[in-house]
Amino acid sequence: MSYILGTYLRSVKENFVKGKGCYLYTDKGEKYLDFVQGIAVNALGHNHEYLVKTMKNQADKPWHLSNL
């Protein structure tokens, strides 16, 4: 029995290079509505200004401290 999670071929051939809000953008500058957003993720959109600022601020702090 294999314990490796299977992968699937992407049906989308576009090369997405950035996201903003509910949109994705390709390397050709095309704009797509992202109505899928992935499996088991928070649907918070892409590149949300407040979330990016908060994550960058938190990244400068310790990530994990032992309780020992």
Gaussian input, Z-matrix of N, CA and C with variables (Angstrom, degrees):
# hf/3-21g

backbone

0 1
 N
 C     1     B1
 C     2     B2     1     A1
 N     3     B3     2     A2     1     D1
 C     4     B4     3     A3     2     D2
 C     5     B5     4     A4     3     D3
 N     6     B6     5     A5     4     D4
 C     7     B7     6     A6     5     D5
 C     8     B8     7     A7     6     D6
 N     9     B9     8     A8     7     D7
 C    10    B10     9     A9     8     D8
 C    11    B11    10    A10     9     D9
 N    12    B12    11    A11    10    D10
 C    13    B13    12    A12    11    D11
 C    14    B14    13    A13    12    D12
 N    15    B15    14    A14    13    D13
 C    16    B16    15    A15    14    D14
 C    17    B17    16    A16    15    D15
 N    18    B18    17    A17    16    D16
 C    19    B19    18    A18    17    D17
 C    20    B20    19    A19    18    D18
 N    21    B21    20    A20    19    D19
 C    22    B22    21    A21    20    D20
 C    23    B23    22    A22    21    D21
 N    24    B24    23    A23    22    D22
 C    25    B25    24    A24    23    D23
 C    26    B26    25    A25    24    D24
 N    27    B27    26    A26    25    D25
 C    28    B28    27    A27    26    D26
 C    29    B29    28    A28    27    D27
 N    30    B30    29    A29    28    D28
 C    31    B31    30    A30    29    D29
 C    32    B32    31    A31    30    D30
 N    33    B33    32    A32    31    D31
 C    34    B34    33    A33    32    D32
 C    35    B35    34    A34    33    D33
 N    36    B36    35    A35    34    D34
 C    37    B37    36    A36    35    D35
 C    38    B38    37    A37    36    D36
 N    39    B39    38    A38    37    D37
 C    40    B40    39    A39    38    D38
 C    41    B41    40    A40    39    D39
 N    42    B42    41    A41    40    D40
 C    43    B43    42    A42    41    D41
 C    44    B44    43    A43    42    D42
 N    45    B45    44    A44    43    D43
 C    46    B46    45    A45    44    D44
 C    47    B47    46    A46    45    D45
 N    48    B48    47    A47    46    D46
 C    49    B49    48    A48    47    D47
 C    50    B50    49    A49    48    D48
 N    51    B51    50    A50    49    D49
 C    52    B52    51    A51    50    D50
 C    53    B53    52    A52    51    D51
 N    54    B54    53    A53    52    D52
 C    55    B55    54    A54    53    D53
 C    56    B56    55    A55    54    D54
 N    57    B57    56    A56    55    D55
 C    58    B58    57    A57    56    D56
 C    59    B59    58    A58    57    D57
 N    60    B60    59    A59    58    D58
 C    61    B61    60    A60    59    D59
 C    62    B62    61    A61    60    D60
 N    63    B63    62    A62    61    D61
 C    64    B64    63    A63    62    D62
 C    65    B65    64    A64    63    D63
 N    66    B66    65    A65    64    D64
 C    67    B67    66    A66    65    D65
 C    68    B68    67    A67    66    D66
 N    69    B69    68    A68    67    D67
 C    70    B70    69    A69    68    D68
 C    71    B71    70    A70    69    D69
 N    72    B72    71    A71    70    D70
 C    73    B73    72    A72    71    D71
 C    74    B74    73    A73    72    D72
 N    75    B75    74    A74    73    D73
 C    76    B76    75    A75    74    D74
 C    77    B77    76    A76    75    D75
 N    78    B78    77    A77    76    D76
 C    79    B79    78    A78    77    D77
 C    80    B80    79    A79    78    D78
 N    81    B81    80    A80    79    D79
 C    82    B82    81    A81    80    D80
 C    83    B83    82    A82    81    D81
 N    84    B84    83    A83    82    D82
 C    85    B85    84    A84    83    D83
 C    86    B86    85    A85    84    D84
 N    87    B87    86    A86    85    D85
 C    88    B88    87    A87    86    D86
 C    89    B89    88    A88    87    D87
 N    90    B90    89    A89    88    D88
 C    91    B91    90    A90    89    D89
 C    92    B92    91    A91    90    D90
 N    93    B93    92    A92    91    D91
 C    94    B94    93    A93    92    D92
 C    95    B95    94    A94    93    D93
 N    96    B96    95    A95    94    D94
 C    97    B97    96    A96    95    D95
 C    98    B98    97    A97    96    D96
 N    99    B99    98    A98    97    D97
 C   100   B100    99    A99    98    D98
 C   101   B101   100   A100    99    D99
 N   102   B102   101   A101   100   D100
 C   103   B103   102   A102   101   D101
 C   104   B104   103   A103   102   D102
 N   105   B105   104   A104   103   D103
 C   106   B106   105   A105   104   D104
 C   107   B107   106   A106   105   D105
 N   108   B108   107   A107   106   D106
 C   109   B109   108   A108   107   D107
 C   110   B110   109   A109   108   D108
 N   111   B111   110   A110   109   D109
 C   112   B112   111   A111   110   D110
 C   113   B113   112   A112   111   D111
 N   114   B114   113   A113   112   D112
 C   115   B115   114   A114   113   D113
 C   116   B116   115   A115   114   D114
 N   117   B117   116   A116   115   D115
 C   118   B118   117   A117   116   D116
 C   119   B119   118   A118   117   D117
 N   120   B120   119   A119   118   D118
 C   121   B121   120   A120   119   D119
 C   122   B122   121   A121   120   D120
 N   123   B123   122   A122   121   D121
 C   124   B124   123   A123   122   D122
 C   125   B125   124   A124   123   D123
 N   126   B126   125   A125   124   D124
 C   127   B127   126   A126   125   D125
 C   128   B128   127   A127   126   D126
 N   129   B129   128   A128   127   D127
 C   130   B130   129   A129   128   D128
 C   131   B131   130   A130   129   D129
 N   132   B132   131   A131   130   D130
 C   133   B133   132   A132   131   D131
 C   134   B134   133   A133   132   D132
 N   135   B135   134   A134   133   D133
 C   136   B136   135   A135   134   D134
 C   137   B137   136   A136   135   D135
 N   138   B138   137   A137   136   D136
 C   139   B139   138   A138   137   D137
 C   140   B140   139   A139   138   D138
 N   141   B141   140   A140   139   D139
 C   142   B142   141   A141   140   D140
 C   143   B143   142   A142   141   D141
 N   144   B144   143   A143   142   D142
 C   145   B145   144   A144   143   D143
 C   146   B146   145   A145   144   D144
 N   147   B147   146   A146   145   D145
 C   148   B148   147   A147   146   D146
 C   149   B149   148   A148   147   D147
 N   150   B150   149   A149   148   D148
 C   151   B151   150   A150   149   D149
 C   152   B152   151   A151   150   D150
 N   153   B153   152   A152   151   D151
 C   154   B154   153   A153   152   D152
 C   155   B155   154   A154   153   D153
 N   156   B156   155   A155   154   D154
 C   157   B157   156   A156   155   D155
 C   158   B158   157   A157   156   D156
 N   159   B159   158   A158   157   D157
 C   160   B160   159   A159   158   D158
 C   161   B161   160   A160   159   D159
 N   162   B162   161   A161   160   D160
 C   163   B163   162   A162   161   D161
 C   164   B164   163   A163   162   D162
 N   165   B165   164   A164   163   D163
 C   166   B166   165   A165   164   D164
 C   167   B167   166   A166   165   D165
 N   168   B168   167   A167   166   D166
 C   169   B169   168   A168   167   D167
 C   170   B170   169   A169   168   D168
 N   171   B171   170   A170   169   D169
 C   172   B172   171   A171   170   D170
 C   173   B173   172   A172   171   D171
 N   174   B174   173   A173   172   D172
 C   175   B175   174   A174   173   D173
 C   176   B176   175   A175   174   D174
 N   177   B177   176   A176   175   D175
 C   178   B178   177   A177   176   D176
 C   179   B179   178   A178   177   D177
 N   180   B180   179   A179   178   D178
 C   181   B181   180   A180   179   D179
 C   182   B182   181   A181   180   D180
 N   183   B183   182   A182   181   D181
 C   184   B184   183   A183   182   D182
 C   185   B185   184   A184   183   D183
 N   186   B186   185   A185   184   D184
 C   187   B187   186   A186   185   D185
 C   188   B188   187   A187   186   D186
 N   189   B189   188   A188   187   D187
 C   190   B190   189   A189   188   D188
 C   191   B191   190   A190   189   D189
 N   192   B192   191   A191   190   D190
 C   193   B193   192   A192   191   D191
 C   194   B194   193   A193   192   D192
 N   195   B195   194   A194   193   D193
 C   196   B196   195   A195   194   D194
 C   197   B197   196   A196   195   D195
 N   198   B198   197   A197   196   D196
 C   199   B199   198   A198   197   D197
 C   200   B200   199   A199   198   D198
 N   201   B201   200   A200   199   D199
 C   202   B202   201   A201   200   D200
 C   203   B203   202   A202   201   D201

   B1=1.4571
   B2=1.5246
   B3=1.3009
   B4=1.4547
   B5=1.5293
   B6=1.3177
   B7=1.4597
   B8=1.5269
   B9=1.3135
   B10=1.4583
   B11=1.5193
   B12=1.3109
   B13=1.4559
   B14=1.5220
   B15=1.3039
   B16=1.4546
   B17=1.5182
   B18=1.3024
   B19=1.4586
   B20=1.5190
   B21=1.2888
   B22=1.4540
   B23=1.5196
   B24=1.3059
   B25=1.4610
   B26=1.5185
   B27=1.3082
   B28=1.4612
   B29=1.5117
   B30=1.3047
   B31=1.4602
   B32=1.5263
   B33=1.3179
   B34=1.4658
   B35=1.5251
   B36=1.2970
   B37=1.4682
   B38=1.5264
   B39=1.3219
   B40=1.4556
   B41=1.5281
   B42=1.3266
   B43=1.4550
   B44=1.5284
   B45=1.3358
   B46=1.4592
   B47=1.5237
   B48=1.3144
   B49=1.4552
   B50=1.5259
   B51=1.3345
   B52=1.4649
   B53=1.5195
   B54=1.3167
   B55=1.4484
   B56=1.5129
   B57=1.3183
   B58=1.4702
   B59=1.5147
   B60=1.3413
   B61=1.4594
   B62=1.5145
   B63=1.3092
   B64=1.4680
   B65=1.5249
   B66=1.3310
   B67=1.4632
   B68=1.5249
   B69=1.3358
   B70=1.4583
   B71=1.5200
   B72=1.3284
   B73=1.4602
   B74=1.5250
   B75=1.3287
   B76=1.4590
   B77=1.5198
   B78=1.3309
   B79=1.4563
   B80=1.5257
   B81=1.3262
   B82=1.4709
   B83=1.5295
   B84=1.3452
   B85=1.4565
   B86=1.5173
   B87=1.3260
   B88=1.4659
   B89=1.5275
   B90=1.3215
   B91=1.4648
   B92=1.5273
   B93=1.3485
   B94=1.4577
   B95=1.5251
   B96=1.3124
   B97=1.4563
   B98=1.5212
   B99=1.3325
   B100=1.4659
   B101=1.5214
   B102=1.3145
   B103=1.4588
   B104=1.5204
   B105=1.3263
   B106=1.4664
   B107=1.5232
   B108=1.3075
   B109=1.4602
   B110=1.5104
   B111=1.2980
   B112=1.4533
   B113=1.5068
   B114=1.3040
   B115=1.4579
   B116=1.5262
   B117=1.3278
   B118=1.4662
   B119=1.5285
   B120=1.3165
   B121=1.4622
   B122=1.5186
   B123=1.3088
   B124=1.4604
   B125=1.5161
   B126=1.2942
   B127=1.4666
   B128=1.5269
   B129=1.3151
   B130=1.4634
   B131=1.5160
   B132=1.3087
   B133=1.4540
   B134=1.5205
   B135=1.3131
   B136=1.4605
   B137=1.5141
   B138=1.3327
   B139=1.4618
   B140=1.5317
   B141=1.3235
   B142=1.4672
   B143=1.5297
   B144=1.3158
   B145=1.4676
   B146=1.5286
   B147=1.3249
   B148=1.4666
   B149=1.5258
   B150=1.3370
   B151=1.4637
   B152=1.5228
   B153=1.3268
   B154=1.4631
   B155=1.5257
   B156=1.3285
   B157=1.4683
   B158=1.5294
   B159=1.3210
   B160=1.4622
   B161=1.5229
   B162=1.3348
   B163=1.4678
   B164=1.5253
   B165=1.3338
   B166=1.4618
   B167=1.5221
   B168=1.3187
   B169=1.4588
   B170=1.5271
   B171=1.3166
   B172=1.4607
   B173=1.5266
   B174=1.3222
   B175=1.4675
   B176=1.5231
   B177=1.3209
   B178=1.4588
   B179=1.5201
   B180=1.3203
   B181=1.4614
   B182=1.5255
   B183=1.3482
   B184=1.4685
   B185=1.5299
   B186=1.3384
   B187=1.4637
   B188=1.5125
   B189=1.3381
   B190=1.4615
   B191=1.5208
   B192=1.2962
   B193=1.4574
   B194=1.5222
   B195=1.3071
   B196=1.4591
   B197=1.5230
   B198=1.3208
   B199=1.4664
   B200=1.5236
   B201=1.3320
   B202=1.4723
   B203=1.4978
   A1=108.89
   A2=115.68
   A3=120.49
   A4=110.16
   A5=115.05
   A6=120.15
   A7=111.48
   A8=116.04
   A9=120.77
   A10=108.70
   A11=115.94
   A12=121.53
   A13=110.34
   A14=116.44
   A15=120.85
   A16=112.15
   A17=116.29
   A18=121.65
   A19=109.01
   A20=115.61
   A21=120.95
   A22=109.60
   A23=115.76
   A24=120.41
   A25=110.11
   A26=116.36
   A27=120.34
   A28=108.72
   A29=116.26
   A30=120.00
   A31=111.28
   A32=116.19
   A33=121.63
   A34=108.42
   A35=116.79
   A36=121.17
   A37=112.83
   A38=117.61
   A39=121.04
   A40=110.18
   A41=115.48
   A42=121.70
   A43=107.98
   A44=116.46
   A45=120.74
   A46=109.54
   A47=116.32
   A48=120.80
   A49=113.51
   A50=118.03
   A51=119.94
   A52=109.33
   A53=114.49
   A54=120.70
   A55=110.02
   A56=116.12
   A57=122.12
   A58=107.44
   A59=115.77
   A60=119.63
   A61=110.45
   A62=117.21
   A63=121.39
   A64=112.03
   A65=117.74
   A66=120.95
   A67=112.06
   A68=114.88
   A69=123.36
   A70=108.14
   A71=116.22
   A72=121.66
   A73=109.40
   A74=115.55
   A75=120.90
   A76=110.58
   A77=114.40
   A78=119.83
   A79=111.80
   A80=117.25
   A81=121.98
   A82=111.92
   A83=116.95
   A84=121.15
   A85=114.47
   A86=117.59
   A87=120.93
   A88=109.93
   A89=116.69
   A90=123.58
   A91=108.96
   A92=116.18
   A93=122.06
   A94=110.12
   A95=116.27
   A96=121.62
   A97=108.12
   A98=117.41
   A99=121.92
   A100=108.03
   A101=116.66
   A102=120.50
   A103=111.91
   A104=118.29
   A105=121.90
   A106=110.28
   A107=118.23
   A108=127.22
   A109=115.42
   A110=120.78
   A111=121.11
   A112=112.82
   A113=114.41
   A114=121.72
   A115=108.30
   A116=116.62
   A117=123.20
   A118=112.33
   A119=116.73
   A120=121.16
   A121=109.29
   A122=115.51
   A123=119.66
   A124=108.51
   A125=117.23
   A126=121.34
   A127=109.66
   A128=115.74
   A129=121.50
   A130=112.49
   A131=116.81
   A132=120.07
   A133=110.73
   A134=114.91
   A135=121.39
   A136=110.08
   A137=115.58
   A138=121.97
   A139=112.98
   A140=116.62
   A141=121.06
   A142=108.79
   A143=116.71
   A144=122.22
   A145=112.77
   A146=118.18
   A147=121.35
   A148=111.09
   A149=117.05
   A150=120.19
   A151=111.90
   A152=117.32
   A153=120.74
   A154=110.11
   A155=117.46
   A156=121.74
   A157=110.44
   A158=116.70
   A159=121.31
   A160=111.59
   A161=117.34
   A162=120.48
   A163=111.74
   A164=117.03
   A165=119.76
   A166=110.62
   A167=116.90
   A168=121.38
   A169=110.46
   A170=117.30
   A171=121.70
   A172=111.74
   A173=117.64
   A174=121.24
   A175=111.97
   A176=118.08
   A177=121.93
   A178=112.68
   A179=117.59
   A180=122.67
   A181=109.86
   A182=117.49
   A183=118.88
   A184=110.97
   A185=116.36
   A186=121.24
   A187=112.07
   A188=115.92
   A189=118.74
   A190=108.60
   A191=116.32
   A192=122.14
   A193=108.35
   A194=116.48
   A195=120.97
   A196=110.20
   A197=116.23
   A198=120.22
   A199=111.36
   A200=117.64
   A201=121.10
   A202=111.42
   D1=132.65
   D2=179.56
   D3=-87.84
   D4=137.78
   D5=178.40
   D6=-106.55
   D7=15.04
   D8=179.71
   D9=-96.77
   D10=129.90
   D11=179.48
   D12=-66.29
   D13=131.08
   D14=179.97
   D15=-69.15
   D16=152.00
   D17=175.99
   D18=-114.60
   D19=163.71
   D20=-175.61
   D21=-130.21
   D22=148.79
   D23=177.08
   D24=-68.45
   D25=139.67
   D26=175.07
   D27=-75.08
   D28=133.00
   D29=176.84
   D30=-86.20
   D31=-10.80
   D32=-179.48
   D33=-97.98
   D34=129.64
   D35=-178.06
   D36=-97.23
   D37=-9.70
   D38=-178.79
   D39=-66.65
   D40=151.24
   D41=177.24
   D42=-104.00
   D43=97.63
   D44=-178.98
   D45=-78.13
   D46=130.81
   D47=-175.59
   D48=-117.26
   D49=-16.74
   D50=177.32
   D51=-159.34
   D52=163.78
   D53=177.23
   D54=-139.60
   D55=152.12
   D56=177.08
   D57=-150.25
   D58=118.23
   D59=-177.46
   D60=63.40
   D61=-125.12
   D62=-178.71
   D63=-98.31
   D64=14.79
   D65=-176.97
   D66=-116.63
   D67=148.59
   D68=172.44
   D69=-116.19
   D70=148.82
   D71=-178.83
   D72=-125.09
   D73=138.97
   D74=-179.81
   D75=-90.63
   D76=171.50
   D77=176.34
   D78=-68.10
   D79=-10.64
   D80=176.55
   D81=-97.61
   D82=3.58
   D83=178.95
   D84=84.66
   D85=7.95
   D86=179.37
   D87=-77.52
   D88=143.66
   D89=-176.69
   D90=-109.60
   D91=129.81
   D92=179.78
   D93=-127.25
   D94=140.78
   D95=172.31
   D96=-76.30
   D97=123.86
   D98=179.76
   D99=-92.77
   D100=93.90
   D101=179.77
   D102=-98.26
   D103=5.73
   D104=-179.97
   D105=-105.03
   D106=-56.18
   D107=176.78
   D108=64.64
   D109=-0.42
   D110=176.10
   D111=105.93
   D112=176.96
   D113=-177.72
   D114=-106.56
   D115=133.82
   D116=176.27
   D117=59.31
   D118=42.85
   D119=175.65
   D120=-123.89
   D121=160.72
   D122=173.18
   D123=-77.01
   D124=127.06
   D125=-179.07
   D126=-84.37
   D127=70.46
   D128=-177.22
   D129=-100.49
   D130=1.33
   D131=-176.84
   D132=86.34
   D133=-179.22
   D134=-177.93
   D135=-107.59
   D136=137.15
   D137=169.81
   D138=57.56
   D139=42.06
   D140=178.76
   D141=-68.14
   D142=125.48
   D143=-172.83
   D144=-53.36
   D145=-47.72
   D146=-178.14
   D147=-65.93
   D148=-43.43
   D149=-179.09
   D150=-66.11
   D151=-41.10
   D152=178.59
   D153=-62.37
   D154=-44.96
   D155=179.07
   D156=-61.14
   D157=-44.52
   D158=-179.22
   D159=-64.64
   D160=-43.52
   D161=-179.75
   D162=-67.01
   D163=-39.03
   D164=177.78
   D165=-64.74
   D166=-40.20
   D167=177.81
   D168=-63.49
   D169=-44.31
   D170=-179.02
   D171=-68.15
   D172=-31.36
   D173=-178.27
   D174=-63.96
   D175=-23.00
   D176=178.59
   D177=-81.39
   D178=-5.02
   D179=-178.17
   D180=-105.60
   D181=164.55
   D182=177.14
   D183=-57.15
   D184=137.14
   D185=-178.18
   D186=-84.80
   D187=-32.74
   D188=-177.55
   D189=-153.37
   D190=132.15
   D191=175.99
   D192=-125.86
   D193=131.83
   D194=-179.40
   D195=-69.69
   D196=151.38
   D197=176.27
   D198=-91.88
   D199=9.50
   D200=178.23
   D201=-82.74

